[in-house]
Amino acid sequence: MTGIEVVHGSALTKGDTKNGITRMKAFDKENVIGSQSKIAPKIVSSWHHHGTRQLFGFLVSGRLQLESVHDNPRMVDIHPGDFFHIPVGLVHRDLNPDTDREAVVSTILIGTGPAVVNVEA
């Protein structure tokens, strides 16, 4: 048995970063990735899914909108303190509607394979 493992914010490792979204990893073990994403103001991510992983998230600060295109296209507003879940294979994109504040999101990805799979719009 091992003890409690702590990764301080200053020790996060750089993850996939592009187009105004900075991803930092805390844990990447077996089939779990724990990370933090910072989404700059007015950024809209590419359409993507998380392969065979499911994503559990928590909005720490800012605002976040998630848009999906599964059977019934939908936009969901996420506010600080809200938790959310994105199931395996759901094509979606992340939007920060604020004009002056970044959104900070903590996520846990569970499963195997790539963490992000970009797809055509």
Steps between C-alpha positions, in 0.01 A plus 500: 500500500628847415426826673317810386653654190479876453582693184524872573382743233857608433592137420235433234646376171415648163232316309355561154478878453357680197269775382462678835454187711781404738488150646713398798518146641513409865468123463533259208472153651370173358160600357453837675619849408444786744555841347419869496404703193506877466284635219574858394215750455285461185668169404311224321677163484503270200231234480638197680428198717703309756523167318420210732536718809221662696563844646389632837548874553464779754497871409728677747456854367372695202224380267487204269259387232504149357341442162427147379372367171371159605143415384365830637748795472526669837682783680552467875605788730744407776555736796768498773434214740320289237606144421446346156547168320577436133436139397728289281506612137275808533610759243498847657687826529586731792419872494598778738236770441666757730681789335748564783535191725655162437314187603682251725379140483620195694443168321541130551511277194434131556581236240778428254620647173544861393367772730380722212397403148428798273237453228376701204227757566 
